[in-house]
Amino acid sequence: MRNWKFITIVMLIGFVLAACSETATPTPAPPPTSAAASVSPTTAAANPSPTLIADPATLPPPPTIAPVPTSTPPPEPTATATPTAVILMSAADFGLERNPLTGELMADPAILQRRPVACKLSNFPAQYTRPQSGINDADILFEHVTEGRLTRFTAVFYGRTPPNIGPIRSARLIDVEIPAMYDAALCYSGASNGVQQKLNRSDFTRRILRAAEDGYYRTGEDKPWEHTFYARPEGIWAALDRKELNMPPNFGNNMHFSSVPPEGGEPAAYLKVDYVSEIVEWRYDAANGRYLRWSDGEIHQDANSGEQVNYRNVAVVFANTVEDATICEQVTDGVCVALSLEIQLWGTGRAVVFRDGMAYEAAWHRENRDDMLTFTDAAGDPLPLQIGNSMMQVVPTYRQNQLEFSQE
């Protein structure tokens, strides 16, 4: 009996020891899950040793993460940034710093406070007249026919000041119109009686600068006397100052310019105008965006710089041209052998505008006397010129086939 009690006591002691062993060595908790990272910094500071919850079902949901934006990032800048388009359609677009005759931004806007000057330049015979001086510095250059199918220029100077202009020759009936169009003064070396009478009665008669004005001079060259008459522009503008007429122009309308080529053109890197007495050719130079001029197969130069004549725009303007039976330009043995030609640059007519190596069929417009020439496309919308100087090749309407152009 005592043995049985002893065995019972020993067994009870064993059970107690086993129970104590389980309490001292707990079962390890499972490793923390990623949800443990959701504990806020505030909670972590308050509980430096947080109790990890072993049952994943009791964990809070993970935080919502904003999606990555799907918009395409802007492209890396290229070496040559695309220039901002310049579009000048209303007078307000030009502001005070852009030349209304070219659309160009002026380095010195004060230049625009002076009056434009239209100067008459001869173009025949070539050995005495070419190369002309200042022809590249004109904002707008008109070439037109005269009696005998010869051509002559009227150059409108405003934004640039060449050192010399010439040779200066006599005016024609077209010069009763051009100074009115650009609110310009007229420099020339006389005119036939009939043309002079019209100039004297014109609305710009006070702005006519005759040969006695300062600014004109003779070169003394060994060639016919009539081809030695030149002008220094500073003297021309000084003469206008003395007359208190050198003031900003008041244009009746505004021209249209755009650095972006309009739609609807056709490739035309070459054009030719056949004036019978002269063949004029223009070739587009894509490297500088300008048209280069040849006259009678030879490079046409500016005597001031030696550079080839070049323009940003070439507009072939077809205008009704008639003889004025009341004005004689040439008398031989008491008989009139050449009547003056009236080039009717008013109303509207056909034009072909060349810019950026493209040709655009257009209509030219001049509704009012003080309006400048502007152009519209087939839909009647303004057809802008490229920013820069413009050449106006005026051609009689009865010689529509005098113009040829191609992709060459």
C-alpha beads as a LAMMPS data file, in Angstrom:
LAMMPS data file: protein, C-alpha beads

408 atoms
407 bonds

1 atom types
1 bond types

-500.0 500.0 xlo xhi
-500.0 500.0 ylo yhi
-500.0 500.0 zlo zhi

Masses

1 110.0

Atoms # bond

1 1 1 0.000 0.000 0.000
2 1 1 2.855 2.294 0.799
3 1 1 4.455 1.351 -2.519
4 1 1 1.301 2.352 -4.374
5 1 1 1.186 5.704 -2.625
6 1 1 4.837 6.275 -3.535
7 1 1 4.189 5.539 -7.213
8 1 1 1.202 7.855 -7.202
9 1 1 3.238 10.690 -5.708
10 1 1 6.025 10.208 -8.297
11 1 1 3.542 10.326 -11.162
12 1 1 1.945 13.539 -9.884
13 1 1 5.350 15.179 -9.636
14 1 1 6.036 14.250 -13.317
15 1 1 2.803 15.788 -14.523
16 1 1 3.579 19.057 -12.719
17 1 1 7.073 19.244 -14.215
18 1 1 5.743 18.700 -17.773
19 1 1 3.181 21.419 -17.344
20 1 1 5.822 23.831 -16.136
21 1 1 8.029 23.014 -19.174
22 1 1 5.252 24.019 -21.688
23 1 1 4.664 27.376 -19.996
24 1 1 8.378 28.342 -20.040
25 1 1 8.888 27.575 -23.798
26 1 1 5.966 29.024 -25.867
27 1 1 5.413 28.065 -29.502
28 1 1 7.177 30.685 -31.791
29 1 1 4.789 33.191 -33.544
30 1 1 4.676 33.121 -37.359
31 1 1 6.970 35.664 -39.185
32 1 1 5.471 39.154 -39.738
33 1 1 3.590 39.705 -42.977
34 1 1 3.925 42.768 -45.266
35 1 1 0.896 44.256 -43.566
36 1 1 3.074 45.002 -40.555
37 1 1 4.545 47.858 -42.594
38 1 1 1.196 49.630 -42.381
39 1 1 1.757 50.531 -38.726
40 1 1 1.766 54.326 -38.554
41 1 1 4.780 56.238 -37.194
42 1 1 2.576 57.522 -34.350
43 1 1 1.602 53.999 -33.285
44 1 1 5.193 52.827 -33.564
45 1 1 6.384 55.603 -31.297
46 1 1 3.740 54.791 -28.701
47 1 1 4.435 51.026 -28.882
48 1 1 8.118 50.521 -29.631
49 1 1 7.568 46.738 -29.539
50 1 1 4.120 46.211 -31.108
51 1 1 2.325 42.934 -30.600
52 1 1 2.224 41.107 -33.935
53 1 1 -1.099 39.588 -34.853
54 1 1 -0.631 36.025 -35.962
55 1 1 -3.983 35.591 -37.773
56 1 1 -3.899 37.282 -41.267
57 1 1 -7.675 37.401 -41.317
58 1 1 -7.632 40.023 -38.570
59 1 1 -5.201 42.386 -40.383
60 1 1 -6.490 45.809 -41.705
61 1 1 -6.706 46.187 -45.511
62 1 1 -3.542 47.522 -47.237
63 1 1 -3.460 51.253 -48.071
64 1 1 -4.686 52.323 -51.508
65 1 1 -1.820 53.497 -53.824
66 1 1 -2.510 56.150 -56.477
67 1 1 -1.978 54.809 -60.000
68 1 1 1.032 55.964 -62.025
69 1 1 -0.019 58.730 -64.465
70 1 1 -0.471 57.392 -67.996
71 1 1 0.083 60.721 -69.851
72 1 1 3.002 60.703 -72.285
73 1 1 5.881 62.868 -71.072
74 1 1 6.948 65.736 -73.374
75 1 1 9.610 64.782 -75.935
76 1 1 13.187 65.639 -75.290
77 1 1 14.124 69.001 -76.817
78 1 1 15.869 68.746 -80.154
79 1 1 18.980 70.634 -81.145
80 1 1 16.914 73.044 -83.310
81 1 1 13.654 74.127 -81.692
82 1 1 10.703 74.774 -83.989
83 1 1 10.228 78.552 -84.192
84 1 1 6.941 80.054 -83.135
85 1 1 4.726 80.922 -86.091
86 1 1 4.277 84.626 -86.782
87 1 1 0.922 85.535 -88.342
88 1 1 0.167 89.184 -89.135
89 1 1 -3.372 89.625 -90.405
90 1 1 -4.691 92.774 -88.718
91 1 1 -3.062 96.153 -88.194
92 1 1 -2.915 95.442 -84.444
93 1 1 -0.760 92.353 -85.081
94 1 1 2.160 94.521 -86.198
95 1 1 2.283 96.553 -82.987
96 1 1 4.910 99.284 -82.888
97 1 1 7.938 97.126 -83.676
98 1 1 7.077 95.390 -86.962
99 1 1 7.477 96.942 -90.383
100 1 1 4.005 97.153 -92.010
101 1 1 5.566 96.669 -95.474
102 1 1 7.561 93.521 -94.660
103 1 1 6.280 92.178 -91.345
104 1 1 9.856 92.167 -90.070
105 1 1 10.662 92.903 -86.431
106 1 1 12.694 96.116 -86.348
107 1 1 15.886 96.326 -84.311
108 1 1 15.228 100.073 -84.061
109 1 1 11.462 100.713 -84.152
110 1 1 12.128 104.476 -84.296
111 1 1 12.889 104.007 -88.012
112 1 1 9.180 103.381 -88.570
113 1 1 8.480 106.985 -87.552
114 1 1 9.782 108.275 -90.894
115 1 1 7.962 108.431 -94.224
116 1 1 8.502 105.814 -96.954
117 1 1 10.230 107.029 -100.116
118 1 1 9.461 105.689 -103.610
119 1 1 12.434 106.080 -105.971
120 1 1 12.393 105.627 -109.733
121 1 1 15.220 103.410 -111.049
122 1 1 16.150 102.772 -114.666
123 1 1 16.747 99.296 -116.088
124 1 1 17.709 99.917 -119.722
125 1 1 20.145 99.720 -121.377
126 1 1 21.755 97.145 -119.117
127 1 1 25.346 98.291 -119.684
128 1 1 24.538 101.679 -118.185
129 1 1 21.942 100.820 -115.543
130 1 1 22.905 97.464 -114.055
131 1 1 23.804 96.789 -111.368
132 1 1 21.508 99.285 -109.651
133 1 1 22.360 100.598 -106.186
134 1 1 20.015 99.890 -103.282
135 1 1 17.752 97.490 -105.142
136 1 1 18.099 94.817 -102.434
137 1 1 17.145 97.210 -99.640
138 1 1 13.704 98.090 -100.963
139 1 1 10.820 96.828 -98.871
140 1 1 8.725 96.548 -102.033
141 1 1 10.041 96.716 -105.601
142 1 1 7.798 97.186 -108.639
143 1 1 8.988 96.324 -112.145
144 1 1 6.709 97.463 -114.960
145 1 1 6.690 98.019 -118.707
146 1 1 7.150 101.421 -120.296
147 1 1 6.910 102.608 -123.874
148 1 1 8.987 100.549 -126.268
149 1 1 8.399 97.415 -124.111
150 1 1 11.252 98.443 -121.835
151 1 1 11.010 97.983 -118.076
152 1 1 11.654 100.317 -115.176
153 1 1 11.566 100.012 -111.377
154 1 1 9.880 101.908 -108.576
155 1 1 11.516 100.970 -105.272
156 1 1 9.789 101.717 -101.961
157 1 1 12.284 102.306 -99.128
158 1 1 11.142 102.385 -95.525
159 1 1 12.707 99.890 -93.102
160 1 1 16.268 99.937 -94.500
161 1 1 18.654 102.698 -95.477
162 1 1 21.023 101.840 -98.334
163 1 1 24.108 104.045 -98.763
164 1 1 23.163 104.960 -102.354
165 1 1 20.146 104.663 -104.635
166 1 1 20.309 104.789 -108.413
167 1 1 20.527 105.387 -111.248
168 1 1 17.393 107.483 -110.783
169 1 1 15.295 108.195 -113.871
170 1 1 12.057 109.870 -114.913
171 1 1 8.632 108.943 -113.590
172 1 1 5.804 107.224 -115.444
173 1 1 2.041 107.131 -114.962
174 1 1 2.328 104.229 -112.510
175 1 1 4.126 106.674 -110.196
176 1 1 0.934 108.651 -109.826
177 1 1 -0.355 105.555 -107.959
178 1 1 2.510 104.014 -105.975
179 1 1 3.280 106.971 -103.639
180 1 1 -0.434 107.164 -102.795
181 1 1 -0.511 103.440 -101.980
182 1 1 2.313 103.658 -99.429
183 1 1 1.865 107.284 -98.258
184 1 1 5.361 107.838 -99.660
185 1 1 7.461 110.659 -101.001
186 1 1 8.618 110.424 -104.628
187 1 1 12.219 110.802 -105.721
188 1 1 12.797 110.917 -109.481
189 1 1 14.512 112.920 -112.213
190 1 1 11.605 114.540 -113.978
191 1 1 8.822 113.310 -116.239
192 1 1 7.107 114.013 -119.543
193 1 1 4.798 117.028 -119.551
194 1 1 1.638 114.967 -119.263
195 1 1 2.929 112.805 -116.396
196 1 1 4.365 115.842 -114.611
197 1 1 0.999 117.592 -114.764
198 1 1 -0.677 114.587 -113.140
199 1 1 1.993 114.491 -110.444
200 1 1 1.530 118.204 -109.784
201 1 1 -2.209 117.675 -109.313
202 1 1 -1.809 114.569 -107.167
203 1 1 -2.653 114.296 -103.475
204 1 1 1.047 113.825 -102.657
205 1 1 2.412 116.764 -104.664
206 1 1 4.021 118.333 -101.572
207 1 1 5.981 115.098 -101.062
208 1 1 7.592 115.189 -104.510
209 1 1 11.365 115.610 -104.200
210 1 1 12.636 117.165 -107.411
211 1 1 16.207 117.168 -108.689
212 1 1 17.144 120.405 -106.912
213 1 1 16.609 118.870 -103.453
214 1 1 19.501 117.903 -101.223
215 1 1 20.384 114.227 -101.338
216 1 1 20.770 113.961 -105.099
217 1 1 24.160 113.884 -106.803
218 1 1 25.921 113.052 -110.075
219 1 1 28.451 110.232 -110.046
220 1 1 30.693 111.702 -112.774
221 1 1 30.979 108.280 -114.416
222 1 1 31.962 107.955 -118.046
223 1 1 28.547 107.004 -119.373
224 1 1 25.488 108.838 -120.718
225 1 1 24.595 111.748 -118.442
226 1 1 21.027 110.560 -117.772
227 1 1 22.374 107.412 -116.091
228 1 1 24.594 109.244 -113.575
229 1 1 21.860 110.633 -111.287
230 1 1 21.845 109.054 -107.788
231 1 1 20.597 109.810 -104.281
232 1 1 21.798 109.385 -100.726
233 1 1 18.767 108.414 -98.609
234 1 1 19.891 110.416 -95.576
235 1 1 19.667 113.570 -97.679
236 1 1 16.244 112.571 -99.011
237 1 1 14.822 112.117 -95.510
238 1 1 16.553 115.323 -94.387
239 1 1 14.772 117.177 -97.188
240 1 1 11.471 115.808 -95.911
241 1 1 12.412 116.960 -92.408
242 1 1 12.902 120.515 -93.662
243 1 1 9.504 120.402 -95.330
244 1 1 8.005 119.048 -92.085
245 1 1 6.751 116.067 -94.063
246 1 1 8.910 113.324 -92.573
247 1 1 6.285 111.675 -90.400
248 1 1 4.920 108.144 -89.922
249 1 1 2.820 106.965 -92.877
250 1 1 -0.931 106.637 -92.654
251 1 1 -1.815 103.470 -94.555
252 1 1 -5.328 102.930 -95.851
253 1 1 -5.192 99.198 -95.132
254 1 1 -2.661 96.587 -94.026
255 1 1 -0.749 93.844 -95.774
256 1 1 -0.877 90.200 -94.618
257 1 1 2.122 88.094 -93.632
258 1 1 2.676 84.641 -92.184
259 1 1 5.840 82.696 -91.466
260 1 1 3.816 79.522 -92.102
261 1 1 3.171 78.722 -95.788
262 1 1 -0.551 78.665 -96.639
263 1 1 -2.198 75.574 -98.056
264 1 1 -3.189 75.130 -101.661
265 1 1 0.040 75.969 -103.482
266 1 1 2.024 73.906 -105.931
267 1 1 5.807 73.426 -106.006
268 1 1 7.492 76.133 -108.078
269 1 1 11.161 76.743 -107.429
270 1 1 11.645 78.509 -110.783
271 1 1 9.721 81.230 -112.584
272 1 1 10.318 83.302 -115.697
273 1 1 8.719 86.554 -116.828
274 1 1 9.240 87.452 -120.486
275 1 1 9.041 91.226 -120.949
276 1 1 10.216 90.857 -124.579
277 1 1 12.977 93.419 -124.028
278 1 1 14.126 91.529 -120.924
279 1 1 13.886 87.977 -119.606
280 1 1 13.564 87.874 -115.819
281 1 1 14.205 84.610 -113.968
282 1 1 13.871 83.800 -110.287
283 1 1 15.155 80.645 -108.592
284 1 1 14.219 79.683 -105.065
285 1 1 17.106 79.064 -102.671
286 1 1 15.723 76.717 -100.019
287 1 1 18.803 77.239 -97.839
288 1 1 17.840 80.825 -97.028
289 1 1 14.207 80.928 -98.160
290 1 1 14.789 83.645 -100.768
291 1 1 14.345 84.020 -104.525
292 1 1 17.451 84.919 -106.523
293 1 1 17.191 87.003 -109.703
294 1 1 18.709 86.675 -113.154
295 1 1 18.146 89.262 -115.916
296 1 1 18.737 88.252 -119.507
297 1 1 20.566 85.128 -118.351
298 1 1 23.006 86.996 -116.098
299 1 1 23.080 87.312 -112.335
300 1 1 21.428 90.586 -111.347
301 1 1 23.406 92.285 -108.582
302 1 1 23.073 95.197 -106.192
303 1 1 25.955 97.611 -106.793
304 1 1 26.128 98.591 -103.119
305 1 1 26.970 95.099 -101.855
306 1 1 27.719 93.008 -104.931
307 1 1 25.083 90.528 -103.738
308 1 1 22.645 88.930 -106.118
309 1 1 19.213 90.552 -106.066
310 1 1 17.060 88.477 -103.721
311 1 1 13.533 88.709 -102.295
312 1 1 11.371 86.654 -99.937
313 1 1 8.276 87.025 -102.129
314 1 1 7.748 87.399 -105.858
315 1 1 4.224 88.351 -106.935
316 1 1 3.351 88.454 -110.624
317 1 1 0.597 91.062 -110.872
318 1 1 -1.439 91.148 -114.098
319 1 1 -2.831 94.661 -114.587
320 1 1 -4.870 96.210 -117.360
321 1 1 -2.455 98.359 -119.386
322 1 1 -3.549 100.924 -121.987
323 1 1 -1.985 103.791 -123.908
324 1 1 -2.876 107.302 -122.827
325 1 1 -3.426 109.203 -126.083
326 1 1 -3.036 112.541 -124.293
327 1 1 0.511 111.918 -123.059
328 1 1 3.475 111.450 -125.371
329 1 1 6.662 109.978 -123.963
330 1 1 8.853 110.242 -127.033
331 1 1 8.810 112.726 -129.915
332 1 1 10.931 112.233 -133.037
333 1 1 11.042 114.916 -135.743
334 1 1 8.013 116.544 -134.221
335 1 1 5.992 113.333 -134.288
336 1 1 4.941 111.345 -131.209
337 1 1 6.350 107.857 -131.604
338 1 1 5.544 106.499 -128.109
339 1 1 2.515 107.143 -125.943
340 1 1 2.572 106.851 -122.177
341 1 1 1.233 103.604 -120.737
342 1 1 -1.385 103.707 -118.006
343 1 1 -1.025 100.672 -115.745
344 1 1 -4.329 100.449 -113.924
345 1 1 -3.355 99.294 -110.453
346 1 1 -6.781 99.753 -108.943
347 1 1 -9.717 97.438 -108.450
348 1 1 -8.742 93.788 -108.668
349 1 1 -7.015 91.367 -111.020
350 1 1 -5.203 88.070 -111.335
351 1 1 -1.925 87.410 -109.575
352 1 1 0.399 84.487 -108.927
353 1 1 2.240 84.687 -105.614
354 1 1 5.520 82.828 -105.122
355 1 1 6.797 82.164 -101.607
356 1 1 8.641 79.289 -99.902
357 1 1 9.216 77.564 -103.242
358 1 1 5.460 77.361 -103.900
359 1 1 3.138 79.086 -106.378
360 1 1 -0.335 80.297 -105.396
361 1 1 -3.025 81.429 -107.795
362 1 1 -4.462 84.602 -106.311
363 1 1 -6.292 87.848 -106.870
364 1 1 -4.731 91.223 -106.111
365 1 1 -6.805 94.040 -104.625
366 1 1 -6.664 97.805 -104.307
367 1 1 -10.129 99.124 -103.665
368 1 1 -9.234 102.649 -102.477
369 1 1 -6.576 105.081 -103.613
370 1 1 -4.621 104.897 -100.359
371 1 1 -4.804 101.084 -100.159
372 1 1 -1.715 98.941 -100.530
373 1 1 -1.782 95.865 -102.757
374 1 1 -3.101 92.794 -100.954
375 1 1 -3.853 89.262 -102.130
376 1 1 -6.611 86.711 -101.636
377 1 1 -6.853 83.020 -102.470
378 1 1 -9.519 81.249 -104.531
379 1 1 -11.888 81.242 -101.540
380 1 1 -11.525 84.994 -101.105
381 1 1 -9.502 84.679 -97.897
382 1 1 -6.323 86.740 -97.367
383 1 1 -3.262 85.112 -98.913
384 1 1 -0.340 86.112 -96.684
385 1 1 3.145 86.828 -97.946
386 1 1 6.238 85.418 -96.286
387 1 1 7.761 87.839 -93.799
388 1 1 10.324 89.893 -95.702
389 1 1 10.641 92.060 -98.810
390 1 1 8.446 91.607 -101.868
391 1 1 9.012 91.909 -105.610
392 1 1 5.994 92.936 -107.699
393 1 1 6.434 91.871 -111.332
394 1 1 3.702 93.903 -113.037
395 1 1 2.644 92.354 -116.357
396 1 1 0.003 93.586 -118.849
397 1 1 -3.143 91.461 -118.816
398 1 1 -2.865 90.902 -122.558
399 1 1 0.386 89.011 -121.955
400 1 1 -0.782 86.304 -119.551
401 1 1 1.573 83.862 -121.251
402 1 1 4.582 85.957 -120.242
403 1 1 4.749 83.929 -117.023
404 1 1 6.182 80.428 -116.797
405 1 1 7.021 78.462 -113.677
406 1 1 8.041 74.929 -112.764
407 1 1 9.379 72.726 -109.974
408 1 1 12.934 73.086 -111.299

Bonds

1 1 1 2
2 1 2 3
3 1 3 4
4 1 4 5
5 1 5 6
6 1 6 7
7 1 7 8
8 1 8 9
9 1 9 10
10 1 10 11
11 1 11 12
12 1 12 13
13 1 13 14
14 1 14 15
15 1 15 16
16 1 16 17
17 1 17 18
18 1 18 19
19 1 19 20
20 1 20 21
21 1 21 22
22 1 22 23
23 1 23 24
24 1 24 25
25 1 25 26
26 1 26 27
27 1 27 28
28 1 28 29
29 1 29 30
30 1 30 31
31 1 31 32
32 1 32 33
33 1 33 34
34 1 34 35
35 1 35 36
36 1 36 37
37 1 37 38
38 1 38 39
39 1 39 40
40 1 40 41
41 1 41 42
42 1 42 43
43 1 43 44
44 1 44 45
45 1 45 46
46 1 46 47
47 1 47 48
48 1 48 49
49 1 49 50
50 1 50 51
51 1 51 52
52 1 52 53
53 1 53 54
54 1 54 55
55 1 55 56
56 1 56 57
57 1 57 58
58 1 58 59
59 1 59 60
60 1 60 61
61 1 61 62
62 1 62 63
63 1 63 64
64 1 64 65
65 1 65 66
66 1 66 67
67 1 67 68
68 1 68 69
69 1 69 70
70 1 70 71
71 1 71 72
72 1 72 73
73 1 73 74
74 1 74 75
75 1 75 76
76 1 76 77
77 1 77 78
78 1 78 79
79 1 79 80
80 1 80 81
81 1 81 82
82 1 82 83
83 1 83 84
84 1 84 85
85 1 85 86
86 1 86 87
87 1 87 88
88 1 88 89
89 1 89 90
90 1 90 91
91 1 91 92
92 1 92 93
93 1 93 94
94 1 94 95
95 1 95 96
96 1 96 97
97 1 97 98
98 1 98 99
99 1 99 100
100 1 100 101
101 1 101 102
102 1 102 103
103 1 103 104
104 1 104 105
105 1 105 106
106 1 106 107
107 1 107 108
108 1 108 109
109 1 109 110
110 1 110 111
111 1 111 112
112 1 112 113
113 1 113 114
114 1 114 115
115 1 115 116
116 1 116 117
117 1 117 118
118 1 118 119
119 1 119 120
120 1 120 121
121 1 121 122
122 1 122 123
123 1 123 124
124 1 124 125
125 1 125 126
126 1 126 127
127 1 127 128
128 1 128 129
129 1 129 130
130 1 130 131
131 1 131 132
132 1 132 133
133 1 133 134
134 1 134 135
135 1 135 136
136 1 136 137
137 1 137 138
138 1 138 139
139 1 139 140
140 1 140 141
141 1 141 142
142 1 142 143
143 1 143 144
144 1 144 145
145 1 145 146
146 1 146 147
147 1 147 148
148 1 148 149
149 1 149 150
150 1 150 151
151 1 151 152
152 1 152 153
153 1 153 154
154 1 154 155
155 1 155 156
156 1 156 157
157 1 157 158
158 1 158 159
159 1 159 160
160 1 160 161
161 1 161 162
162 1 162 163
163 1 163 164
164 1 164 165
165 1 165 166
166 1 166 167
167 1 167 168
168 1 168 169
169 1 169 170
170 1 170 171
171 1 171 172
172 1 172 173
173 1 173 174
174 1 174 175
175 1 175 176
176 1 176 177
177 1 177 178
178 1 178 179
179 1 179 180
180 1 180 181
181 1 181 182
182 1 182 183
183 1 183 184
184 1 184 185
185 1 185 186
186 1 186 187
187 1 187 188
188 1 188 189
189 1 189 190
190 1 190 191
191 1 191 192
192 1 192 193
193 1 193 194
194 1 194 195
195 1 195 196
196 1 196 197
197 1 197 198
198 1 198 199
199 1 199 200
200 1 200 201
201 1 201 202
202 1 202 203
203 1 203 204
204 1 204 205
205 1 205 206
206 1 206 207
207 1 207 208
208 1 208 209
209 1 209 210
210 1 210 211
211 1 211 212
212 1 212 213
213 1 213 214
214 1 214 215
215 1 215 216
216 1 216 217
217 1 217 218
218 1 218 219
219 1 219 220
220 1 220 221
221 1 221 222
222 1 222 223
223 1 223 224
224 1 224 225
225 1 225 226
226 1 226 227
227 1 227 228
228 1 228 229
229 1 229 230
230 1 230 231
231 1 231 232
232 1 232 233
233 1 233 234
234 1 234 235
235 1 235 236
236 1 236 237
237 1 237 238
238 1 238 239
239 1 239 240
240 1 240 241
241 1 241 242
242 1 242 243
243 1 243 244
244 1 244 245
245 1 245 246
246 1 246 247
247 1 247 248
248 1 248 249
249 1 249 250
250 1 250 251
251 1 251 252
252 1 252 253
253 1 253 254
254 1 254 255
255 1 255 256
256 1 256 257
257 1 257 258
258 1 258 259
259 1 259 260
260 1 260 261
261 1 261 262
262 1 262 263
263 1 263 264
264 1 264 265
265 1 265 266
266 1 266 267
267 1 267 268
268 1 268 269
269 1 269 270
270 1 270 271
271 1 271 272
272 1 272 273
273 1 273 274
274 1 274 275
275 1 275 276
276 1 276 277
277 1 277 278
278 1 278 279
279 1 279 280
280 1 280 281
281 1 281 282
282 1 282 283
283 1 283 284
284 1 284 285
285 1 285 286
286 1 286 287
287 1 287 288
288 1 288 289
289 1 289 290
290 1 290 291
291 1 291 292
292 1 292 293
293 1 293 294
294 1 294 295
295 1 295 296
296 1 296 297
297 1 297 298
298 1 298 299
299 1 299 300
300 1 300 301
301 1 301 302
302 1 302 303
303 1 303 304
304 1 304 305
305 1 305 306
306 1 306 307
307 1 307 308
308 1 308 309
309 1 309 310
310 1 310 311
311 1 311 312
312 1 312 313
313 1 313 314
314 1 314 315
315 1 315 316
316 1 316 317
317 1 317 318
318 1 318 319
319 1 319 320
320 1 320 321
321 1 321 322
322 1 322 323
323 1 323 324
324 1 324 325
325 1 325 326
326 1 326 327
327 1 327 328
328 1 328 329
329 1 329 330
330 1 330 331
331 1 331 332
332 1 332 333
333 1 333 334
334 1 334 335
335 1 335 336
336 1 336 337
337 1 337 338
338 1 338 339
339 1 339 340
340 1 340 341
341 1 341 342
342 1 342 343
343 1 343 344
344 1 344 345
345 1 345 346
346 1 346 347
347 1 347 348
348 1 348 349
349 1 349 350
350 1 350 351
351 1 351 352
352 1 352 353
353 1 353 354
354 1 354 355
355 1 355 356
356 1 356 357
357 1 357 358
358 1 358 359
359 1 359 360
360 1 360 361
361 1 361 362
362 1 362 363
363 1 363 364
364 1 364 365
365 1 365 366
366 1 366 367
367 1 367 368
368 1 368 369
369 1 369 370
370 1 370 371
371 1 371 372
372 1 372 373
373 1 373 374
374 1 374 375
375 1 375 376
376 1 376 377
377 1 377 378
378 1 378 379
379 1 379 380
380 1 380 381
381 1 381 382
382 1 382 383
383 1 383 384
384 1 384 385
385 1 385 386
386 1 386 387
387 1 387 388
388 1 388 389
389 1 389 390
390 1 390 391
391 1 391 392
392 1 392 393
393 1 393 394
394 1 394 395
395 1 395 396
396 1 396 397
397 1 397 398
398 1 398 399
399 1 399 400
400 1 400 401
401 1 401 402
402 1 402 403
403 1 403 404
404 1 404 405
405 1 405 406
406 1 406 407
407 1 407 408
